[in-house]
Amino acid sequence: MSARREGGAVVRVERRRRWSDDEKLAILRETTQPGAIMAVVARRHEIGTGQLYTWRRQLLQSAMAGFVPVELTNSGPPAKSAEIGRIEIKGQGDFTVSVDRLVDWAALKLVLEVIGEIDR
């Protein structure tokens, strides 16, 4: 943040930090490490904890571009035949994470870690 003088008033110019999806993912990954505290991770990156929760919510809703789409569905009767190359992971809650064989494994791991934290 910087300040400049215009006439008799001091005008502040704030610059918003733009985070790439890779940076967001890396920061969110830090929050899933054993013993990680959201406030400490947020301070380290000079952002608010609310921003971390927003990014995590966006990740779970597949709203952020660049993340693998995840389909959450209600548990129903099992399919008669499994689709080749498709993986279904049933959560403790009433949902299933379904991905195909082209899934980005690192992104899927992060999604499952975040869901695991929410399920606790």
Phi and psi restraints in degrees (range 20) as a CNS / XPLOR table:
assign (resid 1 and name C) (resid 2 and name N)
       (resid 2 and name CA) (resid 2 and name C) 1.0 -132.0 20.0 2
assign (resid 2 and name N) (resid 2 and name CA)
       (resid 2 and name C) (resid 3 and name N) 1.0 163.5 20.0 2
assign (resid 2 and name C) (resid 3 and name N)
       (resid 3 and name CA) (resid 3 and name C) 1.0 -128.4 20.0 2
assign (resid 3 and name N) (resid 3 and name CA)
       (resid 3 and name C) (resid 4 and name N) 1.0 145.4 20.0 2
assign (resid 3 and name C) (resid 4 and name N)
       (resid 4 and name CA) (resid 4 and name C) 1.0 -137.9 20.0 2
assign (resid 4 and name N) (resid 4 and name CA)
       (resid 4 and name C) (resid 5 and name N) 1.0 158.7 20.0 2
assign (resid 4 and name C) (resid 5 and name N)
       (resid 5 and name CA) (resid 5 and name C) 1.0 -101.8 20.0 2
assign (resid 5 and name N) (resid 5 and name CA)
       (resid 5 and name C) (resid 6 and name N) 1.0 125.9 20.0 2
assign (resid 5 and name C) (resid 6 and name N)
       (resid 6 and name CA) (resid 6 and name C) 1.0 -123.4 20.0 2
assign (resid 6 and name N) (resid 6 and name CA)
       (resid 6 and name C) (resid 7 and name N) 1.0 113.9 20.0 2
assign (resid 6 and name C) (resid 7 and name N)
       (resid 7 and name CA) (resid 7 and name C) 1.0 63.1 20.0 2
assign (resid 7 and name N) (resid 7 and name CA)
       (resid 7 and name C) (resid 8 and name N) 1.0 -124.8 20.0 2
assign (resid 7 and name C) (resid 8 and name N)
       (resid 8 and name CA) (resid 8 and name C) 1.0 -98.5 20.0 2
assign (resid 8 and name N) (resid 8 and name CA)
       (resid 8 and name C) (resid 9 and name N) 1.0 -1.0 20.0 2
assign (resid 8 and name C) (resid 9 and name N)
       (resid 9 and name CA) (resid 9 and name C) 1.0 -111.1 20.0 2
assign (resid 9 and name N) (resid 9 and name CA)
       (resid 9 and name C) (resid 10 and name N) 1.0 149.7 20.0 2
assign (resid 9 and name C) (resid 10 and name N)
       (resid 10 and name CA) (resid 10 and name C) 1.0 -93.5 20.0 2
assign (resid 10 and name N) (resid 10 and name CA)
       (resid 10 and name C) (resid 11 and name N) 1.0 122.7 20.0 2
assign (resid 10 and name C) (resid 11 and name N)
       (resid 11 and name CA) (resid 11 and name C) 1.0 -106.9 20.0 2
assign (resid 11 and name N) (resid 11 and name CA)
       (resid 11 and name C) (resid 12 and name N) 1.0 129.1 20.0 2
assign (resid 11 and name C) (resid 12 and name N)
       (resid 12 and name CA) (resid 12 and name C) 1.0 -94.0 20.0 2
assign (resid 12 and name N) (resid 12 and name CA)
       (resid 12 and name C) (resid 13 and name N) 1.0 137.9 20.0 2
assign (resid 12 and name C) (resid 13 and name N)
       (resid 13 and name CA) (resid 13 and name C) 1.0 -114.4 20.0 2
assign (resid 13 and name N) (resid 13 and name CA)
       (resid 13 and name C) (resid 14 and name N) 1.0 113.8 20.0 2
assign (resid 13 and name C) (resid 14 and name N)
       (resid 14 and name CA) (resid 14 and name C) 1.0 -101.2 20.0 2
assign (resid 14 and name N) (resid 14 and name CA)
       (resid 14 and name C) (resid 15 and name N) 1.0 141.2 20.0 2
assign (resid 14 and name C) (resid 15 and name N)
       (resid 15 and name CA) (resid 15 and name C) 1.0 -115.3 20.0 2
assign (resid 15 and name N) (resid 15 and name CA)
       (resid 15 and name C) (resid 16 and name N) 1.0 127.8 20.0 2
assign (resid 15 and name C) (resid 16 and name N)
       (resid 16 and name CA) (resid 16 and name C) 1.0 -83.5 20.0 2
assign (resid 16 and name N) (resid 16 and name CA)
       (resid 16 and name C) (resid 17 and name N) 1.0 138.5 20.0 2
assign (resid 16 and name C) (resid 17 and name N)
       (resid 17 and name CA) (resid 17 and name C) 1.0 -81.7 20.0 2
assign (resid 17 and name N) (resid 17 and name CA)
       (resid 17 and name C) (resid 18 and name N) 1.0 129.8 20.0 2
assign (resid 17 and name C) (resid 18 and name N)
       (resid 18 and name CA) (resid 18 and name C) 1.0 -99.9 20.0 2
assign (resid 18 and name N) (resid 18 and name CA)
       (resid 18 and name C) (resid 19 and name N) 1.0 122.7 20.0 2
assign (resid 18 and name C) (resid 19 and name N)
       (resid 19 and name CA) (resid 19 and name C) 1.0 -105.1 20.0 2
assign (resid 19 and name N) (resid 19 and name CA)
       (resid 19 and name C) (resid 20 and name N) 1.0 131.0 20.0 2
assign (resid 19 and name C) (resid 20 and name N)
       (resid 20 and name CA) (resid 20 and name C) 1.0 -74.6 20.0 2
assign (resid 20 and name N) (resid 20 and name CA)
       (resid 20 and name C) (resid 21 and name N) 1.0 162.6 20.0 2
assign (resid 20 and name C) (resid 21 and name N)
       (resid 21 and name CA) (resid 21 and name C) 1.0 -60.8 20.0 2
assign (resid 21 and name N) (resid 21 and name CA)
       (resid 21 and name C) (resid 22 and name N) 1.0 -36.3 20.0 2
assign (resid 21 and name C) (resid 22 and name N)
       (resid 22 and name CA) (resid 22 and name C) 1.0 -64.6 20.0 2
assign (resid 22 and name N) (resid 22 and name CA)
       (resid 22 and name C) (resid 23 and name N) 1.0 -40.1 20.0 2
assign (resid 22 and name C) (resid 23 and name N)
       (resid 23 and name CA) (resid 23 and name C) 1.0 -65.7 20.0 2
assign (resid 23 and name N) (resid 23 and name CA)
       (resid 23 and name C) (resid 24 and name N) 1.0 -43.5 20.0 2
assign (resid 23 and name C) (resid 24 and name N)
       (resid 24 and name CA) (resid 24 and name C) 1.0 -60.4 20.0 2
assign (resid 24 and name N) (resid 24 and name CA)
       (resid 24 and name C) (resid 25 and name N) 1.0 -45.7 20.0 2
assign (resid 24 and name C) (resid 25 and name N)
       (resid 25 and name CA) (resid 25 and name C) 1.0 -61.5 20.0 2
assign (resid 25 and name N) (resid 25 and name CA)
       (resid 25 and name C) (resid 26 and name N) 1.0 -42.1 20.0 2
assign (resid 25 and name C) (resid 26 and name N)
       (resid 26 and name CA) (resid 26 and name C) 1.0 -64.3 20.0 2
assign (resid 26 and name N) (resid 26 and name CA)
       (resid 26 and name C) (resid 27 and name N) 1.0 -41.7 20.0 2
assign (resid 26 and name C) (resid 27 and name N)
       (resid 27 and name CA) (resid 27 and name C) 1.0 -67.6 20.0 2
assign (resid 27 and name N) (resid 27 and name CA)
       (resid 27 and name C) (resid 28 and name N) 1.0 -43.1 20.0 2
assign (resid 27 and name C) (resid 28 and name N)
       (resid 28 and name CA) (resid 28 and name C) 1.0 -62.2 20.0 2
assign (resid 28 and name N) (resid 28 and name CA)
       (resid 28 and name C) (resid 29 and name N) 1.0 -36.6 20.0 2
assign (resid 28 and name C) (resid 29 and name N)
       (resid 29 and name CA) (resid 29 and name C) 1.0 -61.0 20.0 2
assign (resid 29 and name N) (resid 29 and name CA)
       (resid 29 and name C) (resid 30 and name N) 1.0 -37.9 20.0 2
assign (resid 29 and name C) (resid 30 and name N)
       (resid 30 and name CA) (resid 30 and name C) 1.0 -59.6 20.0 2
assign (resid 30 and name N) (resid 30 and name CA)
       (resid 30 and name C) (resid 31 and name N) 1.0 -35.8 20.0 2
assign (resid 30 and name C) (resid 31 and name N)
       (resid 31 and name CA) (resid 31 and name C) 1.0 -71.5 20.0 2
assign (resid 31 and name N) (resid 31 and name CA)
       (resid 31 and name C) (resid 32 and name N) 1.0 -14.2 20.0 2
assign (resid 31 and name C) (resid 32 and name N)
       (resid 32 and name CA) (resid 32 and name C) 1.0 -96.1 20.0 2
assign (resid 32 and name N) (resid 32 and name CA)
       (resid 32 and name C) (resid 33 and name N) 1.0 -0.7 20.0 2
assign (resid 32 and name C) (resid 33 and name N)
       (resid 33 and name CA) (resid 33 and name C) 1.0 -72.8 20.0 2
assign (resid 33 and name N) (resid 33 and name CA)
       (resid 33 and name C) (resid 34 and name N) 1.0 146.7 20.0 2
assign (resid 33 and name C) (resid 34 and name N)
       (resid 34 and name CA) (resid 34 and name C) 1.0 -55.6 20.0 2
assign (resid 34 and name N) (resid 34 and name CA)
       (resid 34 and name C) (resid 35 and name N) 1.0 130.9 20.0 2
assign (resid 34 and name C) (resid 35 and name N)
       (resid 35 and name CA) (resid 35 and name C) 1.0 81.4 20.0 2
assign (resid 35 and name N) (resid 35 and name CA)
       (resid 35 and name C) (resid 36 and name N) 1.0 0.0 20.0 2
assign (resid 35 and name C) (resid 36 and name N)
       (resid 36 and name CA) (resid 36 and name C) 1.0 -68.2 20.0 2
assign (resid 36 and name N) (resid 36 and name CA)
       (resid 36 and name C) (resid 37 and name N) 1.0 139.7 20.0 2
assign (resid 36 and name C) (resid 37 and name N)
       (resid 37 and name CA) (resid 37 and name C) 1.0 -116.4 20.0 2
assign (resid 37 and name N) (resid 37 and name CA)
       (resid 37 and name C) (resid 38 and name N) 1.0 125.5 20.0 2
assign (resid 37 and name C) (resid 38 and name N)
       (resid 38 and name CA) (resid 38 and name C) 1.0 -53.3 20.0 2
assign (resid 38 and name N) (resid 38 and name CA)
       (resid 38 and name C) (resid 39 and name N) 1.0 -44.5 20.0 2
assign (resid 38 and name C) (resid 39 and name N)
       (resid 39 and name CA) (resid 39 and name C) 1.0 -63.3 20.0 2
assign (resid 39 and name N) (resid 39 and name CA)
       (resid 39 and name C) (resid 40 and name N) 1.0 -37.3 20.0 2
assign (resid 39 and name C) (resid 40 and name N)
       (resid 40 and name CA) (resid 40 and name C) 1.0 -69.0 20.0 2
assign (resid 40 and name N) (resid 40 and name CA)
       (resid 40 and name C) (resid 41 and name N) 1.0 -44.0 20.0 2
assign (resid 40 and name C) (resid 41 and name N)
       (resid 41 and name CA) (resid 41 and name C) 1.0 -62.4 20.0 2
assign (resid 41 and name N) (resid 41 and name CA)
       (resid 41 and name C) (resid 42 and name N) 1.0 -43.2 20.0 2
assign (resid 41 and name C) (resid 42 and name N)
       (resid 42 and name CA) (resid 42 and name C) 1.0 -61.3 20.0 2
assign (resid 42 and name N) (resid 42 and name CA)
       (resid 42 and name C) (resid 43 and name N) 1.0 -46.4 20.0 2
assign (resid 42 and name C) (resid 43 and name N)
       (resid 43 and name CA) (resid 43 and name C) 1.0 -61.8 20.0 2
assign (resid 43 and name N) (resid 43 and name CA)
       (resid 43 and name C) (resid 44 and name N) 1.0 -40.3 20.0 2
assign (resid 43 and name C) (resid 44 and name N)
       (resid 44 and name CA) (resid 44 and name C) 1.0 -58.9 20.0 2
assign (resid 44 and name N) (resid 44 and name CA)
       (resid 44 and name C) (resid 45 and name N) 1.0 -33.5 20.0 2
assign (resid 44 and name C) (resid 45 and name N)
       (resid 45 and name CA) (resid 45 and name C) 1.0 -103.7 20.0 2
assign (resid 45 and name N) (resid 45 and name CA)
       (resid 45 and name C) (resid 46 and name N) 1.0 8.6 20.0 2
assign (resid 45 and name C) (resid 46 and name N)
       (resid 46 and name CA) (resid 46 and name C) 1.0 55.6 20.0 2
assign (resid 46 and name N) (resid 46 and name CA)
       (resid 46 and name C) (resid 47 and name N) 1.0 46.6 20.0 2
assign (resid 46 and name C) (resid 47 and name N)
       (resid 47 and name CA) (resid 47 and name C) 1.0 -131.6 20.0 2
assign (resid 47 and name N) (resid 47 and name CA)
       (resid 47 and name C) (resid 48 and name N) 1.0 165.3 20.0 2
assign (resid 47 and name C) (resid 48 and name N)
       (resid 48 and name CA) (resid 48 and name C) 1.0 -83.4 20.0 2
assign (resid 48 and name N) (resid 48 and name CA)
       (resid 48 and name C) (resid 49 and name N) 1.0 155.5 20.0 2
assign (resid 48 and name C) (resid 49 and name N)
       (resid 49 and name CA) (resid 49 and name C) 1.0 -63.2 20.0 2
assign (resid 49 and name N) (resid 49 and name CA)
       (resid 49 and name C) (resid 50 and name N) 1.0 -31.5 20.0 2
assign (resid 49 and name C) (resid 50 and name N)
       (resid 50 and name CA) (resid 50 and name C) 1.0 -59.4 20.0 2
assign (resid 50 and name N) (resid 50 and name CA)
       (resid 50 and name C) (resid 51 and name N) 1.0 -34.0 20.0 2
assign (resid 50 and name C) (resid 51 and name N)
       (resid 51 and name CA) (resid 51 and name C) 1.0 -65.3 20.0 2
assign (resid 51 and name N) (resid 51 and name CA)
       (resid 51 and name C) (resid 52 and name N) 1.0 -39.9 20.0 2
assign (resid 51 and name C) (resid 52 and name N)
       (resid 52 and name CA) (resid 52 and name C) 1.0 -62.9 20.0 2
assign (resid 52 and name N) (resid 52 and name CA)
       (resid 52 and name C) (resid 53 and name N) 1.0 -44.1 20.0 2
assign (resid 52 and name C) (resid 53 and name N)
       (resid 53 and name CA) (resid 53 and name C) 1.0 -64.9 20.0 2
assign (resid 53 and name N) (resid 53 and name CA)
       (resid 53 and name C) (resid 54 and name N) 1.0 -36.1 20.0 2
assign (resid 53 and name C) (resid 54 and name N)
       (resid 54 and name CA) (resid 54 and name C) 1.0 -64.8 20.0 2
assign (resid 54 and name N) (resid 54 and name CA)
       (resid 54 and name C) (resid 55 and name N) 1.0 -46.7 20.0 2
assign (resid 54 and name C) (resid 55 and name N)
       (resid 55 and name CA) (resid 55 and name C) 1.0 -61.2 20.0 2
assign (resid 55 and name N) (resid 55 and name CA)
       (resid 55 and name C) (resid 56 and name N) 1.0 -41.5 20.0 2
assign (resid 55 and name C) (resid 56 and name N)
       (resid 56 and name CA) (resid 56 and name C) 1.0 -64.2 20.0 2
assign (resid 56 and name N) (resid 56 and name CA)
       (resid 56 and name C) (resid 57 and name N) 1.0 -43.1 20.0 2
assign (resid 56 and name C) (resid 57 and name N)
       (resid 57 and name CA) (resid 57 and name C) 1.0 -62.6 20.0 2
assign (resid 57 and name N) (resid 57 and name CA)
       (resid 57 and name C) (resid 58 and name N) 1.0 -43.0 20.0 2
assign (resid 57 and name C) (resid 58 and name N)
       (resid 58 and name CA) (resid 58 and name C) 1.0 -63.1 20.0 2
assign (resid 58 and name N) (resid 58 and name CA)
       (resid 58 and name C) (resid 59 and name N) 1.0 -38.9 20.0 2
assign (resid 58 and name C) (resid 59 and name N)
       (resid 59 and name CA) (resid 59 and name C) 1.0 -61.6 20.0 2
assign (resid 59 and name N) (resid 59 and name CA)
       (resid 59 and name C) (resid 60 and name N) 1.0 -45.9 20.0 2
assign (resid 59 and name C) (resid 60 and name N)
       (resid 60 and name CA) (resid 60 and name C) 1.0 -66.8 20.0 2
assign (resid 60 and name N) (resid 60 and name CA)
       (resid 60 and name C) (resid 61 and name N) 1.0 -28.7 20.0 2
assign (resid 60 and name C) (resid 61 and name N)
       (resid 61 and name CA) (resid 61 and name C) 1.0 -91.9 20.0 2
assign (resid 61 and name N) (resid 61 and name CA)
       (resid 61 and name C) (resid 62 and name N) 1.0 5.6 20.0 2
assign (resid 61 and name C) (resid 62 and name N)
       (resid 62 and name CA) (resid 62 and name C) 1.0 54.7 20.0 2
assign (resid 62 and name N) (resid 62 and name CA)
       (resid 62 and name C) (resid 63 and name N) 1.0 35.4 20.0 2
assign (resid 62 and name C) (resid 63 and name N)
       (resid 63 and name CA) (resid 63 and name C) 1.0 -87.0 20.0 2
assign (resid 63 and name N) (resid 63 and name CA)
       (resid 63 and name C) (resid 64 and name N) 1.0 -20.4 20.0 2
assign (resid 63 and name C) (resid 64 and name N)
       (resid 64 and name CA) (resid 64 and name C) 1.0 -89.1 20.0 2
assign (resid 64 and name N) (resid 64 and name CA)
       (resid 64 and name C) (resid 65 and name N) 1.0 128.3 20.0 2
assign (resid 64 and name C) (resid 65 and name N)
       (resid 65 and name CA) (resid 65 and name C) 1.0 -63.0 20.0 2
assign (resid 65 and name N) (resid 65 and name CA)
       (resid 65 and name C) (resid 66 and name N) 1.0 143.7 20.0 2
assign (resid 65 and name C) (resid 66 and name N)
       (resid 66 and name CA) (resid 66 and name C) 1.0 97.0 20.0 2
assign (resid 66 and name N) (resid 66 and name CA)
       (resid 66 and name C) (resid 67 and name N) 1.0 -12.9 20.0 2
assign (resid 66 and name C) (resid 67 and name N)
       (resid 67 and name CA) (resid 67 and name C) 1.0 -92.6 20.0 2
assign (resid 67 and name N) (resid 67 and name CA)
       (resid 67 and name C) (resid 68 and name N) 1.0 149.7 20.0 2
assign (resid 67 and name C) (resid 68 and name N)
       (resid 68 and name CA) (resid 68 and name C) 1.0 -67.2 20.0 2
assign (resid 68 and name N) (resid 68 and name CA)
       (resid 68 and name C) (resid 69 and name N) 1.0 134.1 20.0 2
assign (resid 68 and name C) (resid 69 and name N)
       (resid 69 and name CA) (resid 69 and name C) 1.0 -68.5 20.0 2
assign (resid 69 and name N) (resid 69 and name CA)
       (resid 69 and name C) (resid 70 and name N) 1.0 136.4 20.0 2
assign (resid 69 and name C) (resid 70 and name N)
       (resid 70 and name CA) (resid 70 and name C) 1.0 -122.9 20.0 2
assign (resid 70 and name N) (resid 70 and name CA)
       (resid 70 and name C) (resid 71 and name N) 1.0 131.5 20.0 2
assign (resid 70 and name C) (resid 71 and name N)
       (resid 71 and name CA) (resid 71 and name C) 1.0 -105.4 20.0 2
assign (resid 71 and name N) (resid 71 and name CA)
       (resid 71 and name C) (resid 72 and name N) 1.0 118.4 20.0 2
assign (resid 71 and name C) (resid 72 and name N)
       (resid 72 and name CA) (resid 72 and name C) 1.0 -98.5 20.0 2
assign (resid 72 and name N) (resid 72 and name CA)
       (resid 72 and name C) (resid 73 and name N) 1.0 123.5 20.0 2
assign (resid 72 and name C) (resid 73 and name N)
       (resid 73 and name CA) (resid 73 and name C) 1.0 -128.8 20.0 2
assign (resid 73 and name N) (resid 73 and name CA)
       (resid 73 and name C) (resid 74 and name N) 1.0 156.0 20.0 2
assign (resid 73 and name C) (resid 74 and name N)
       (resid 74 and name CA) (resid 74 and name C) 1.0 -68.8 20.0 2
assign (resid 74 and name N) (resid 74 and name CA)
       (resid 74 and name C) (resid 75 and name N) 1.0 148.1 20.0 2
assign (resid 74 and name C) (resid 75 and name N)
       (resid 75 and name CA) (resid 75 and name C) 1.0 -68.7 20.0 2
assign (resid 75 and name N) (resid 75 and name CA)
       (resid 75 and name C) (resid 76 and name N) 1.0 131.4 20.0 2
assign (resid 75 and name C) (resid 76 and name N)
       (resid 76 and name CA) (resid 76 and name C) 1.0 -133.8 20.0 2
assign (resid 76 and name N) (resid 76 and name CA)
       (resid 76 and name C) (resid 77 and name N) 1.0 -170.1 20.0 2
assign (resid 76 and name C) (resid 77 and name N)
       (resid 77 and name CA) (resid 77 and name C) 1.0 -64.6 20.0 2
assign (resid 77 and name N) (resid 77 and name CA)
       (resid 77 and name C) (resid 78 and name N) 1.0 145.3 20.0 2
assign (resid 77 and name C) (resid 78 and name N)
       (resid 78 and name CA) (resid 78 and name C) 1.0 -62.9 20.0 2
assign (resid 78 and name N) (resid 78 and name CA)
       (resid 78 and name C) (resid 79 and name N) 1.0 148.2 20.0 2
assign (resid 78 and name C) (resid 79 and name N)
       (resid 79 and name CA) (resid 79 and name C) 1.0 -68.0 20.0 2
assign (resid 79 and name N) (resid 79 and name CA)
       (resid 79 and name C) (resid 80 and name N) 1.0 148.7 20.0 2
assign (resid 79 and name C) (resid 80 and name N)
       (resid 80 and name CA) (resid 80 and name C) 1.0 -68.1 20.0 2
assign (resid 80 and name N) (resid 80 and name CA)
       (resid 80 and name C) (resid 81 and name N) 1.0 -37.3 20.0 2
assign (resid 80 and name C) (resid 81 and name N)
       (resid 81 and name CA) (resid 81 and name C) 1.0 -137.4 20.0 2
assign (resid 81 and name N) (resid 81 and name CA)
       (resid 81 and name C) (resid 82 and name N) 1.0 134.9 20.0 2
assign (resid 81 and name C) (resid 82 and name N)
       (resid 82 and name CA) (resid 82 and name C) 1.0 -74.5 20.0 2
assign (resid 82 and name N) (resid 82 and name CA)
       (resid 82 and name C) (resid 83 and name N) 1.0 139.0 20.0 2
assign (resid 82 and name C) (resid 83 and name N)
       (resid 83 and name CA) (resid 83 and name C) 1.0 -71.3 20.0 2
assign (resid 83 and name N) (resid 83 and name CA)
       (resid 83 and name C) (resid 84 and name N) 1.0 134.0 20.0 2
assign (resid 83 and name C) (resid 84 and name N)
       (resid 84 and name CA) (resid 84 and name C) 1.0 -63.2 20.0 2
assign (resid 84 and name N) (resid 84 and name CA)
       (resid 84 and name C) (resid 85 and name N) 1.0 130.6 20.0 2
assign (resid 84 and name C) (resid 85 and name N)
       (resid 85 and name CA) (resid 85 and name C) 1.0 80.3 20.0 2
assign (resid 85 and name N) (resid 85 and name CA)
       (resid 85 and name C) (resid 86 and name N) 1.0 8.6 20.0 2
assign (resid 85 and name C) (resid 86 and name N)
       (resid 86 and name CA) (resid 86 and name C) 1.0 -107.5 20.0 2
assign (resid 86 and name N) (resid 86 and name CA)
       (resid 86 and name C) (resid 87 and name N) 1.0 137.7 20.0 2
assign (resid 86 and name C) (resid 87 and name N)
       (resid 87 and name CA) (resid 87 and name C) 1.0 -119.8 20.0 2
assign (resid 87 and name N) (resid 87 and name CA)
       (resid 87 and name C) (resid 88 and name N) 1.0 132.8 20.0 2
assign (resid 87 and name C) (resid 88 and name N)
       (resid 88 and name CA) (resid 88 and name C) 1.0 -119.6 20.0 2
assign (resid 88 and name N) (resid 88 and name CA)
       (resid 88 and name C) (resid 89 and name N) 1.0 129.3 20.0 2
assign (resid 88 and name C) (resid 89 and name N)
       (resid 89 and name CA) (resid 89 and name C) 1.0 -117.9 20.0 2
assign (resid 89 and name N) (resid 89 and name CA)
       (resid 89 and name C) (resid 90 and name N) 1.0 116.4 20.0 2
assign (resid 89 and name C) (resid 90 and name N)
       (resid 90 and name CA) (resid 90 and name C) 1.0 -88.1 20.0 2
assign (resid 90 and name N) (resid 90 and name CA)
       (resid 90 and name C) (resid 91 and name N) 1.0 128.2 20.0 2
assign (resid 90 and name C) (resid 91 and name N)
       (resid 91 and name CA) (resid 91 and name C) 1.0 -88.8 20.0 2
assign (resid 91 and name N) (resid 91 and name CA)
       (resid 91 and name C) (resid 92 and name N) 1.0 172.1 20.0 2
assign (resid 91 and name C) (resid 92 and name N)
       (resid 92 and name CA) (resid 92 and name C) 1.0 -65.3 20.0 2
assign (resid 92 and name N) (resid 92 and name CA)
       (resid 92 and name C) (resid 93 and name N) 1.0 -34.0 20.0 2
assign (resid 92 and name C) (resid 93 and name N)
       (resid 93 and name CA) (resid 93 and name C) 1.0 -76.5 20.0 2
assign (resid 93 and name N) (resid 93 and name CA)
       (resid 93 and name C) (resid 94 and name N) 1.0 -163.0 20.0 2
assign (resid 93 and name C) (resid 94 and name N)
       (resid 94 and name CA) (resid 94 and name C) 1.0 -97.0 20.0 2
assign (resid 94 and name N) (resid 94 and name CA)
       (resid 94 and name C) (resid 95 and name N) 1.0 58.4 20.0 2
assign (resid 94 and name C) (resid 95 and name N)
       (resid 95 and name CA) (resid 95 and name C) 1.0 -147.7 20.0 2
assign (resid 95 and name N) (resid 95 and name CA)
       (resid 95 and name C) (resid 96 and name N) 1.0 162.8 20.0 2
assign (resid 95 and name C) (resid 96 and name N)
       (resid 96 and name CA) (resid 96 and name C) 1.0 -133.0 20.0 2
assign (resid 96 and name N) (resid 96 and name CA)
       (resid 96 and name C) (resid 97 and name N) 1.0 134.2 20.0 2
assign (resid 96 and name C) (resid 97 and name N)
       (resid 97 and name CA) (resid 97 and name C) 1.0 -97.6 20.0 2
assign (resid 97 and name N) (resid 97 and name CA)
       (resid 97 and name C) (resid 98 and name N) 1.0 123.5 20.0 2
assign (resid 97 and name C) (resid 98 and name N)
       (resid 98 and name CA) (resid 98 and name C) 1.0 -121.0 20.0 2
assign (resid 98 and name N) (resid 98 and name CA)
       (resid 98 and name C) (resid 99 and name N) 1.0 125.2 20.0 2
assign (resid 98 and name C) (resid 99 and name N)
       (resid 99 and name CA) (resid 99 and name C) 1.0 -135.1 20.0 2
assign (resid 99 and name N) (resid 99 and name CA)
       (resid 99 and name C) (resid 100 and name N) 1.0 159.4 20.0 2
assign (resid 99 and name C) (resid 100 and name N)
       (resid 100 and name CA) (resid 100 and name C) 1.0 -100.3 20.0 2
assign (resid 100 and name N) (resid 100 and name CA)
       (resid 100 and name C) (resid 101 and name N) 1.0 -178.5 20.0 2
assign (resid 100 and name C) (resid 101 and name N)
       (resid 101 and name CA) (resid 101 and name C) 1.0 -69.7 20.0 2
assign (resid 101 and name N) (resid 101 and name CA)
       (resid 101 and name C) (resid 102 and name N) 1.0 -11.1 20.0 2
assign (resid 101 and name C) (resid 102 and name N)
       (resid 102 and name CA) (resid 102 and name C) 1.0 -95.0 20.0 2
assign (resid 102 and name N) (resid 102 and name CA)
       (resid 102 and name C) (resid 103 and name N) 1.0 13.3 20.0 2
assign (resid 102 and name C) (resid 103 and name N)
       (resid 103 and name CA) (resid 103 and name C) 1.0 -62.6 20.0 2
assign (resid 103 and name N) (resid 103 and name CA)
       (resid 103 and name C) (resid 104 and name N) 1.0 146.1 20.0 2
assign (resid 103 and name C) (resid 104 and name N)
       (resid 104 and name CA) (resid 104 and name C) 1.0 -80.3 20.0 2
assign (resid 104 and name N) (resid 104 and name CA)
       (resid 104 and name C) (resid 105 and name N) 1.0 107.6 20.0 2
assign (resid 104 and name C) (resid 105 and name N)
       (resid 105 and name CA) (resid 105 and name C) 1.0 -63.2 20.0 2
assign (resid 105 and name N) (resid 105 and name CA)
       (resid 105 and name C) (resid 106 and name N) 1.0 -35.7 20.0 2
assign (resid 105 and name C) (resid 106 and name N)
       (resid 106 and name CA) (resid 106 and name C) 1.0 -65.5 20.0 2
assign (resid 106 and name N) (resid 106 and name CA)
       (resid 106 and name C) (resid 107 and name N) 1.0 -43.2 20.0 2
assign (resid 106 and name C) (resid 107 and name N)
       (resid 107 and name CA) (resid 107 and name C) 1.0 -66.7 20.0 2
assign (resid 107 and name N) (resid 107 and name CA)
       (resid 107 and name C) (resid 108 and name N) 1.0 -41.2 20.0 2
assign (resid 107 and name C) (resid 108 and name N)
       (resid 108 and name CA) (resid 108 and name C) 1.0 -61.8 20.0 2
assign (resid 108 and name N) (resid 108 and name CA)
       (resid 108 and name C) (resid 109 and name N) 1.0 -41.8 20.0 2
assign (resid 108 and name C) (resid 109 and name N)
       (resid 109 and name CA) (resid 109 and name C) 1.0 -60.1 20.0 2
assign (resid 109 and name N) (resid 109 and name CA)
       (resid 109 and name C) (resid 110 and name N) 1.0 -43.8 20.0 2
assign (resid 109 and name C) (resid 110 and name N)
       (resid 110 and name CA) (resid 110 and name C) 1.0 -64.3 20.0 2
assign (resid 110 and name N) (resid 110 and name CA)
       (resid 110 and name C) (resid 111 and name N) 1.0 -43.6 20.0 2
assign (resid 110 and name C) (resid 111 and name N)
       (resid 111 and name CA) (resid 111 and name C) 1.0 -58.8 20.0 2
assign (resid 111 and name N) (resid 111 and name CA)
       (resid 111 and name C) (resid 112 and name N) 1.0 -45.3 20.0 2
assign (resid 111 and name C) (resid 112 and name N)
       (resid 112 and name CA) (resid 112 and name C) 1.0 -66.6 20.0 2
assign (resid 112 and name N) (resid 112 and name CA)
       (resid 112 and name C) (resid 113 and name N) 1.0 -36.4 20.0 2
assign (resid 112 and name C) (resid 113 and name N)
       (resid 113 and name CA) (resid 113 and name C) 1.0 -64.4 20.0 2
assign (resid 113 and name N) (resid 113 and name CA)
       (resid 113 and name C) (resid 114 and name N) 1.0 -43.3 20.0 2
assign (resid 113 and name C) (resid 114 and name N)
       (resid 114 and name CA) (resid 114 and name C) 1.0 -66.0 20.0 2
assign (resid 114 and name N) (resid 114 and name CA)
       (resid 114 and name C) (resid 115 and name N) 1.0 -43.4 20.0 2
assign (resid 114 and name C) (resid 115 and name N)
       (resid 115 and name CA) (resid 115 and name C) 1.0 -62.1 20.0 2
assign (resid 115 and name N) (resid 115 and name CA)
       (resid 115 and name C) (resid 116 and name N) 1.0 -38.8 20.0 2
assign (resid 115 and name C) (resid 116 and name N)
       (resid 116 and name CA) (resid 116 and name C) 1.0 -61.4 20.0 2
assign (resid 116 and name N) (resid 116 and name CA)
       (resid 116 and name C) (resid 117 and name N) 1.0 -38.6 20.0 2
assign (resid 116 and name C) (resid 117 and name N)
       (resid 117 and name CA) (resid 117 and name C) 1.0 -67.0 20.0 2
assign (resid 117 and name N) (resid 117 and name CA)
       (resid 117 and name C) (resid 118 and name N) 1.0 -39.7 20.0 2
assign (resid 117 and name C) (resid 118 and name N)
       (resid 118 and name CA) (resid 118 and name C) 1.0 -68.9 20.0 2
assign (resid 118 and name N) (resid 118 and name CA)
       (resid 118 and name C) (resid 119 and name N) 1.0 -35.7 20.0 2
assign (resid 118 and name C) (resid 119 and name N)
       (resid 119 and name CA) (resid 119 and name C) 1.0 -69.3 20.0 2
assign (resid 119 and name N) (resid 119 and name CA)
       (resid 119 and name C) (resid 120 and name N) 1.0 -21.0 20.0 2
